Amino acid sequence: METKMIKHHCGLVVEITAHDRATLENDLNTAEDIARTRAMQERRHGILVTQHNHTTYTVAVSRDVPYGETHEHRDKSERTQAAAPGCGC
């Protein structure tokens, strides 16, 4: 059974949960496109892709990343719930 999920958090963060590689890659690409569109509108921040575990990632427009860049980060904490980095909520 395939399980996939994309959640939007406050317009700046997209959470991805997928259990197979093809879905994960597709959803990450989609989320990065969403974040890139938002970042290009604001022209101030870049994109941060964070791996929280093997099935959960967040893609966020982040003030910690220079405009025009995409950075990857692996969350090494024991959390299984994705955080919302860079979220201005």
QUIQUI-V684252 format. One record per pair of residues at least 12 apart in sequence whose ideal C-beta (glycine too) atoms are under 8 Angstrom apart, sorted by sequence separation. I is the first residue (numbers start at 1). GAP is how many residues later the second one is. If there is no record, write none. Layout:
I | GAP
I | GAP
This chain:
5 | 12
16 | 12
35 | 12
47 | 12
48 | 12
4 | 13
5 | 13
47 | 13
48 | 13
3 | 14
4 | 14
47 | 14
48 | 14
3 | 15
4 | 15
16 | 15
32 | 15
46 | 15
47 | 15
3 | 16
45 | 16
46 | 16
48 | 16
2 | 17
14 | 17
32 | 17
45 | 17
48 | 17
2 | 18
45 | 18
47 | 18
4 | 19
42 | 19
44 | 19
46 | 19
14 | 20
45 | 20
46 | 20
2 | 21
6 | 21
14 | 21
28 | 21
46 | 21
49 | 21
51 | 21
64 | 21
39 | 22
45 | 22
46 | 22
47 | 22
48 | 22
49 | 22
50 | 22
51 | 22
53 | 22
64 | 22
4 | 23
12 | 23
38 | 23
44 | 23
46 | 23
47 | 23
48 | 23
49 | 23
50 | 23
51 | 23
52 | 23
62 | 23
63 | 23
6 | 24
35 | 24
43 | 24
46 | 24
47 | 24
48 | 24
49 | 24
50 | 24
51 | 24
56 | 24
58 | 24
60 | 24
62 | 24
6 | 25
34 | 25
35 | 25
46 | 25
48 | 25
50 | 25
57 | 25
58 | 25
60 | 25
61 | 25
8 | 26
12 | 26
31 | 26
35 | 26
56 | 26
58 | 26
60 | 26
11 | 27
32 | 27
52 | 27
53 | 27
58 | 27
60 | 27
31 | 28
39 | 28
52 | 28
28 | 29
52 | 29
52 | 30
24 | 31
28 | 31
52 | 31
50 | 32
24 | 33
50 | 33
36 | 34
50 | 35
19 | 36
18 | 37
48 | 37
17 | 38
32 | 38
48 | 38
17 | 39
16 | 40
15 | 41
16 | 41
45 | 41
15 | 42
16 | 42
15 | 43
16 | 43
14 | 44
13 | 45
14 | 45
13 | 46
14 | 46
13 | 47
12 | 48
13 | 48
9 | 49
12 | 49
15 | 67
15 | 69
13 | 71
12 | 72
13 | 72
13 | 73
10 | 74
12 | 74
13 | 74
9 | 75
12 | 75
12 | 76
10 | 77
9 | 78
10 | 78
10 | 79
9 | 80
